[in-house]
Each structure stands twice: as C-alpha cells, then as structure tokens.
Amino acid sequence: MQQPLVAISTDVRQFDNYTWHAAPQQYLEAALSGAGVFPVLVPSFGDRLDFDELLSSVDGVMITGSKSNVHPSLYGGDASEANGPYDPARDATTLPLIRKAVERGVPLLAICRGIQEMNVALGGTLATEIQEREGSLDHRAPASDNQDERFAIRQTISIKPASCLAGVFGAGDIMVNSVHRQAIDRLGPKLQIEAVATDGAVEAVSVRDARAFAVGVQWHPEYWVKSDSVSAKIFRAFGDAVRLHAAAKSGARTAAE
C-alpha cells in the first residue's frame, strides 16, 4: 500500500541527560496503521526550519496531543505555572507549520493540544481549567495508573449537520474519549465548529473553505484506532485526503513533464 509522507509534531523533553524531540508511539502507530501513511517526525526548531520545503516534501501534517499547553502569551492569557507545563519550542514550530499547511492546502489533522494550537495559530484563544466553569463537565482523565481507564470512551459529543465531520461520521451523536482541562474559548475567525460536548465545549473544528482536509479534534482517536470504529474513521478520512493530495502533486508533475 502506498505510504505518502506525513509530518508529525514533536515535544521537547529532558531525560537521560539529553534533550529529546519525540512523539508518543500511539500517534505514530495510528498514522501508520489507521491512516496508512509514513510518519516523519519534525524537530521543534521553530523558524530555523524551512516549512515551505517541508510541505513540498510531505503530503500531510499531523499535530499530536501532549501534556504541555500552548503558552498563554500567544493568545493573551495568564502565563502562570498553574496553566502549564509549557513547551515554547513546540509552539514556535507547530503554529507556523499549521498556518503554512492551511495556506498551501496540505491535509491537516490536529489532536487534543493540536486543536488548541490550531485555534491559536488561526487567531483564537483558549480557556484554561474548564472543569471549574459553572455548568461544565469535568473533561479530565480519571485518576488511574491504567491508561485504558484514563482514555476510556465515555463522552458523548454532537456532530454538526452538513459539517466536514458529518461526512465522516454522519450527523448526530458519537462517543469519544475526550481528556483535557483546556478548550477553545474564542474561535479563530478562519475556523468553524464541527462538534460540541453536552456542556457546549468545542470538541472539533475545521478550517472554513479549506483547500484540503483541515480538522482539529479535542478527543484522542489515536488511542483506540485499532478497535473503535469512530477512532478509525477519522484516521481513514485523513489518510484518504493525504493520498488525494499526493496523487494531485504527482499528476501536476507528470503534466509539467
């Protein structure tokens, strides 16, 4: 099966006396087995990277989730330790990469922290500690050492009719494993809401009038991609968009010859 290249974001972490640029295996496995693409890790070196060259070489971008949060200085929020931890090197890489991918029509899938980066990159803001808001659900993972329990599918969200994701799942309710303490506050002007939780929290967005698949989800489809049909569908849709982009590039090159 063809495996077009997809750029995958990385976190910057310190351990074993080294600085690592890394991504959790669940995202890489989901890209490979769920979307059928070849995941390529992008180091978080910010503007030292040539994003145009990168996007000429790949056919998709996936922005992963992370324990860190987008630094509030990027959207006018409170940069306190309580709203951390932070990863400024990742922010300096993912935000311009998202904007470039949208501009160039390269398929984009942004997950958890990724949807928040997507919103900030496109002019929106974030709400922190949303479980403290009146009427809000507690979207955080339950306290457990068992990852399957922490990422259990237990939350209902509603897909907007006639949205991009309605074409993937159908309109109506689906069950997901949303695990977060931050969420979209003011929506970026280029974005539209695709799905909401029962308390109104934004659970998915897409880029309005996008040239290609450009979707952010607040939940974690990567975790159950091999056993949950909803999780599998989003990666299949992303993979199909990536292959379509790759075919169009190949056709353009052939025509130019």
Rosetta blueprint (number, residue, H / E / L):
1 M L
2 Q L
3 Q L
4 P L
5 L E
6 V E
7 A E
8 I E
9 S L
10 T L
11 D E
12 V E
13 R E
14 Q E
15 F E
16 D L
17 N L
18 Y E
19 T E
20 W E
21 H E
22 A E
23 A L
24 P L
25 Q H
26 Q H
27 Y H
28 L H
29 E H
30 A H
31 A H
32 L H
33 S H
34 G H
35 A L
36 G L
37 V L
38 F E
39 P E
40 V E
41 L E
42 V L
43 P L
44 S L
45 F L
46 G H
47 D H
48 R H
49 L L
50 D L
51 F H
52 D H
53 E H
54 L H
55 L H
56 S H
57 S H
58 V L
59 D L
60 G L
61 V E
62 M E
63 I E
64 T L
65 G L
66 S L
67 K L
68 S L
69 N E
70 V L
71 H L
72 P H
73 S H
74 L H
75 Y L
76 G L
77 G L
78 D L
79 A L
80 S L
81 E H
82 A H
83 N H
84 G L
85 P L
86 Y E
87 D L
88 P H
89 A H
90 R H
91 D H
92 A H
93 T H
94 T H
95 L H
96 P H
97 L H
98 I H
99 R H
100 K H
101 A H
102 V H
103 E H
104 R H
105 G L
106 V L
107 P L
108 L E
109 L E
110 A E
111 I E
112 C L
113 R H
114 G H
115 I H
116 Q H
117 E H
118 M H
119 N H
120 V H
121 A H
122 L L
123 G L
124 G L
125 T L
126 L E
127 A E
128 T L
129 E L
130 I H
131 Q H
132 E H
133 R L
134 E L
135 G L
136 S L
137 L L
138 D L
139 H L
140 R L
141 A L
142 P L
143 A L
144 S L
145 D L
146 N L
147 Q H
148 D H
149 E H
150 R H
151 F L
152 A L
153 I L
154 R L
155 Q E
156 T E
157 I E
158 S E
159 I E
160 K L
161 P L
162 A L
163 S L
164 C L
165 L L
166 A H
167 G H
168 V H
169 F H
170 G L
171 A L
172 G E
173 D E
174 I E
175 M E
176 V E
177 N L
178 S L
179 V L
180 H L
181 R L
182 Q L
183 A E
184 I E
185 D L
186 R L
187 L L
188 G L
189 P L
190 K L
191 L E
192 Q E
193 I E
194 E E
195 A E
196 V E
197 A E
198 T L
199 D L
200 G L
201 A L
202 V E
203 E E
204 A E
205 V E
206 S E
207 V E
208 R L
209 D L
210 A L
211 R L
212 A L
213 F L
214 A E
215 V E
216 G E
217 V E
218 Q L
219 W L
220 H L
221 P L
222 E L
223 Y L
224 W L
225 V L
226 K L
227 S L
228 D L
229 S H
230 V H
231 S H
232 A H
233 K H
234 I H
235 F H
236 R H
237 A H
238 F H
239 G H
240 D H
241 A H
242 V H
243 R H
244 L H
245 H H
246 A H
247 A H
248 A H
249 K H
250 S H
251 G H
252 A H
253 R H
254 T H
255 A H
256 A H
257 E L
